[in-house]
Amino acid sequence: MKLGTYSCAIALFALAVSTFSAKSQTTPKPLPSFYVQSTMSTPQANSPYPKTWVEGYAVRPDGGSVEIGYENVAGQESHIRDIYDVVKNVHTTIEELSKSIQTRAMSESESRFKRVSAAVSCNGAAAGQILDFDVEYKEEKGSIDYDTDGSVTSIVKRWLAPGLGCFALKKETILTRDTDGTPIVDTTHQAISVKFQPVDQFFLVPTDYTERSPGETYLELNRLYPNDFPLPENMAAIDQIYREAHGRLPKN
């Protein structure tokens, strides 16, 4: 092979390698199906021990997700599932104790916000690893009109995993009242395990449950478990938001 031909071949090979490398850095891998087990904790007054709950998250390749809460009432463990179907733009809440369902239409912007998408980067700062996944740190700070007592300052810190569609393997949320610095919210969500597995079972909607508004669901819980669920305060505003979103569901 002549020197010129050899040099040309080397140059083409280098170009191919650099093109492949650039493409691999800008094209994310397909989003996998996975389940995250997590804890949520918050400080308790007059106690060195935080109050802790267990929660779960299921994500499927189309970007839909399920948030799973666990509760124990009268010695019976049950779950509350919030299913976010970002293909059909429907948010479904399933409450097992009362066998209740709440279905609401999601707007396009709500679906975009809830959608988990494959990513190469989460546009954050490299922050090591959590559970053997590379994570990036992002922090958001702002002011919120919280209630009649005035505004609060919100600080949200997230450790996002690009390999999991920028899922937050750790999240800290702190809200403090602007007038006197009183803490309103102080929670930490911390992933404790990640499993790549089928998650379709978490998206299943029971056919024998009853559609109820949030207020109707709570009244049913009060009827079934009066000691654990006292009569709720006026939930008219919450129910009105639900009914408006429920009314926007596609007609079959």
C-alpha positions as CSV (number, residue, x, y, z in Angstrom):
1,M,0.0,0.0,0.0
2,K,1.3,3.4,-0.9
3,L,2.0,5.9,1.8
4,G,-0.7,8.3,0.5
5,T,-3.3,5.5,0.3
6,Y,-2.3,4.3,3.8
7,S,-2.6,7.8,5.3
8,C,-6.0,8.2,3.7
9,A,-7.3,4.9,5.1
10,I,-6.1,6.0,8.6
11,A,-7.8,9.3,8.3
12,L,-11.1,7.7,7.3
13,F,-10.8,5.2,10.1
14,A,-10.2,8.0,12.6
15,L,-13.2,9.9,11.2
16,A,-15.4,6.8,11.5
17,V,-14.3,6.3,15.2
18,S,-14.9,10.0,16.1
19,T,-18.3,10.0,14.4
20,F,-19.3,6.8,16.2
21,S,-18.0,8.3,19.5
22,A,-19.9,11.5,19.0
23,K,-23.1,9.7,18.1
24,S,-22.8,7.4,21.1
25,Q,-22.5,10.4,23.4
26,T,-25.5,12.2,21.9
27,T,-27.9,9.3,21.3
28,P,-29.3,7.8,24.5
29,K,-29.9,4.1,25.0
30,P,-33.5,3.0,25.0
31,L,-35.3,3.6,28.3
32,P,-35.4,0.3,30.2
33,S,-38.3,-1.0,32.3
34,F,-37.3,-0.7,36.0
35,Y,-38.6,-0.6,39.6
36,V,-37.2,1.6,42.4
37,Q,-37.8,0.9,46.1
38,S,-37.3,4.1,48.1
39,T,-37.9,5.7,51.5
40,M,-39.3,9.1,52.4
41,S,-38.3,10.6,55.7
42,T,-39.0,13.8,57.6
43,P,-37.9,15.1,61.0
44,Q,-40.1,14.5,64.0
45,A,-40.6,17.1,66.7
46,N,-39.0,16.1,70.0
47,S,-37.4,13.0,68.6
48,P,-33.9,12.3,67.1
49,Y,-35.5,9.7,64.8
50,P,-37.1,10.8,61.5
51,K,-40.5,9.5,60.5
52,T,-40.1,7.2,57.6
53,W,-42.3,5.8,54.9
54,V,-41.7,3.2,52.2
55,E,-42.6,4.0,48.6
56,G,-42.1,2.5,45.1
57,Y,-41.8,3.7,41.6
58,A,-42.3,1.7,38.4
59,V,-41.2,3.0,35.0
60,R,-41.9,1.4,31.6
61,P,-40.2,2.1,28.2
62,D,-42.9,4.3,26.9
63,G,-42.2,6.8,29.7
64,G,-45.2,6.0,31.8
65,S,-44.7,5.6,35.5
66,V,-46.5,4.5,38.7
67,E,-45.9,6.0,42.1
68,I,-46.7,3.5,44.9
69,G,-47.5,4.4,48.5
70,Y,-47.8,1.9,51.3
71,E,-50.1,2.1,54.3
72,N,-51.0,-0.2,57.2
73,V,-54.5,0.3,58.6
74,A,-56.0,-2.1,61.3
75,G,-53.1,-4.5,60.7
76,Q,-53.8,-4.6,57.0
77,E,-51.2,-3.5,54.5
78,S,-52.5,-1.8,51.4
79,H,-51.3,0.4,48.6
80,I,-52.2,3.6,46.8
81,R,-51.0,3.7,43.2
82,D,-50.8,6.8,41.0
83,I,-50.6,5.7,37.4
84,Y,-49.3,8.3,34.9
85,D,-50.1,7.1,31.3
86,V,-48.3,9.6,29.2
87,V,-49.5,8.0,25.9
88,K,-53.2,8.3,26.7
89,N,-52.7,11.4,28.9
90,V,-54.6,9.9,31.8
91,H,-53.7,10.0,35.5
92,T,-55.4,7.2,37.5
93,T,-55.3,6.9,41.3
94,I,-56.1,3.4,42.8
95,E,-56.9,3.2,46.6
96,E,-57.0,-0.4,47.8
97,L,-58.6,0.0,51.2
98,S,-61.8,1.6,49.9
99,K,-61.6,0.0,46.4
100,S,-61.8,3.4,44.9
101,I,-60.5,4.8,41.5
102,Q,-60.0,8.4,40.4
103,T,-59.3,9.0,36.8
104,R,-58.3,12.4,35.4
105,A,-57.2,13.7,32.0
106,M,-53.7,15.2,31.9
107,S,-52.9,18.1,29.7
108,E,-50.0,17.9,27.2
109,S,-47.8,19.9,29.6
110,E,-48.7,17.6,32.5
111,S,-47.8,14.6,30.4
112,R,-44.5,16.1,29.4
113,F,-43.7,16.9,33.0
114,K,-44.4,13.3,34.2
115,R,-42.9,11.5,31.2
116,V,-39.6,9.7,31.9
117,S,-37.4,9.9,28.8
118,A,-34.1,8.3,27.8
119,A,-31.2,10.6,28.3
120,V,-27.5,11.0,27.9
121,S,-27.3,13.8,30.4
122,C,-29.6,15.5,32.9
123,N,-27.8,18.9,32.5
124,G,-26.6,18.7,36.0
125,A,-23.2,18.6,37.7
126,A,-21.5,15.2,38.0
127,A,-22.0,14.0,41.6
128,G,-20.6,10.5,41.8
129,Q,-22.8,7.4,42.0
130,I,-25.8,6.2,43.9
131,L,-26.5,2.4,43.8
132,D,-23.8,2.1,41.2
133,F,-25.6,4.5,38.8
134,D,-23.8,7.7,37.7
135,V,-25.8,10.7,39.0
136,E,-25.9,14.5,38.3
137,Y,-26.8,17.1,40.9
138,K,-29.4,19.9,40.2
139,E,-30.8,22.4,42.6
140,E,-33.8,24.7,42.2
141,K,-34.7,27.6,44.5
142,G,-37.8,29.8,44.3
143,S,-40.6,31.6,46.1
144,I,-44.1,30.1,46.4
145,D,-47.3,31.8,47.6
146,Y,-48.0,29.0,50.1
147,D,-51.1,30.1,52.2
148,T,-52.7,33.0,53.9
149,D,-49.7,33.4,56.1
150,G,-47.5,34.4,53.2
151,S,-44.9,33.1,50.8
152,V,-42.3,30.4,51.4
153,T,-38.8,29.8,50.0
154,S,-38.5,26.4,48.2
155,I,-35.2,24.6,47.8
156,V,-35.3,21.3,45.9
157,K,-32.2,19.2,45.4
158,R,-32.1,16.2,43.1
159,W,-29.5,13.6,42.3
160,L,-30.5,12.4,38.8
161,A,-29.5,9.2,37.0
162,P,-29.1,9.6,33.2
163,G,-29.1,5.9,32.8
164,L,-32.6,5.8,34.3
165,G,-34.1,8.6,32.2
166,C,-33.0,11.2,34.8
167,F,-35.0,9.5,37.6
168,A,-34.1,11.1,40.9
169,L,-32.4,8.5,43.1
170,K,-32.3,11.1,45.8
171,K,-34.4,14.2,46.4
172,E,-34.5,16.7,49.2
173,T,-37.3,19.3,49.5
174,I,-37.2,22.2,52.0
175,L,-39.8,24.9,52.4
176,T,-39.3,27.7,54.9
177,R,-41.7,30.6,55.6
178,D,-40.2,33.9,54.5
179,T,-41.5,35.9,57.4
180,D,-39.8,34.0,60.2
181,G,-37.8,31.1,58.7
182,T,-40.2,28.5,60.1
183,P,-39.7,25.1,58.3
184,I,-42.9,24.0,56.6
185,V,-41.6,21.0,54.7
186,D,-38.4,19.0,55.1
187,T,-38.4,15.7,53.3
188,T,-35.8,13.3,51.8
189,H,-36.6,10.6,49.2
190,Q,-33.8,8.1,49.0
191,A,-33.7,5.1,46.6
192,I,-32.6,1.9,48.3
193,S,-32.8,-0.5,45.4
194,V,-33.2,-0.5,41.6
195,K,-34.3,-3.6,39.6
196,F,-34.6,-4.0,35.9
197,Q,-37.8,-6.0,35.6
198,P,-41.2,-6.1,33.9
199,V,-43.6,-3.6,35.5
200,D,-46.8,-4.0,33.6
201,Q,-48.6,-5.4,36.7
202,F,-48.3,-2.0,38.4
203,F,-50.2,-0.4,35.6
204,L,-53.2,-2.7,35.8
205,V,-56.5,-1.0,36.8
206,P,-59.0,-3.2,38.7
207,T,-62.4,-3.6,37.0
208,D,-64.4,-4.1,40.2
209,Y,-63.4,-0.8,41.9
210,T,-65.7,2.3,42.1
211,E,-65.0,5.7,40.6
212,R,-65.0,8.2,43.4
213,S,-63.9,11.8,43.9
214,P,-61.1,12.4,46.5
215,G,-63.8,13.6,49.0
216,E,-66.0,10.5,48.4
217,T,-63.0,8.3,48.7
218,Y,-62.1,9.7,52.1
219,L,-65.8,9.5,53.3
220,E,-65.7,5.8,52.3
221,L,-62.5,5.3,54.3
222,N,-64.1,7.0,57.3
223,R,-67.1,4.6,57.0
224,L,-64.8,1.6,56.9
225,Y,-62.1,2.7,59.3
226,P,-63.5,5.6,61.5
227,N,-60.7,5.4,64.0
228,D,-58.0,5.8,61.3
229,F,-59.8,8.3,59.0
230,P,-61.7,11.0,60.9
231,L,-64.3,13.0,59.0
232,P,-62.4,15.2,56.5
233,E,-62.7,19.0,56.3
234,N,-64.4,20.6,53.4
235,M,-62.9,19.0,50.2
236,A,-65.2,20.8,47.7
237,A,-62.3,22.6,46.1
238,I,-60.3,19.4,45.6
239,D,-63.3,17.6,44.3
240,Q,-64.0,20.4,41.8
241,I,-60.5,20.1,40.4
242,Y,-61.0,16.4,40.1
243,R,-64.4,16.7,38.4
244,E,-63.1,19.2,35.8
245,A,-60.1,16.9,34.9
246,H,-62.4,13.8,34.9
247,G,-64.8,15.6,32.6
248,R,-61.9,16.1,30.1
249,L,-61.4,12.3,29.7
250,P,-61.8,11.0,26.1
251,K,-65.3,9.6,25.5
252,N,-65.3,6.0,24.5
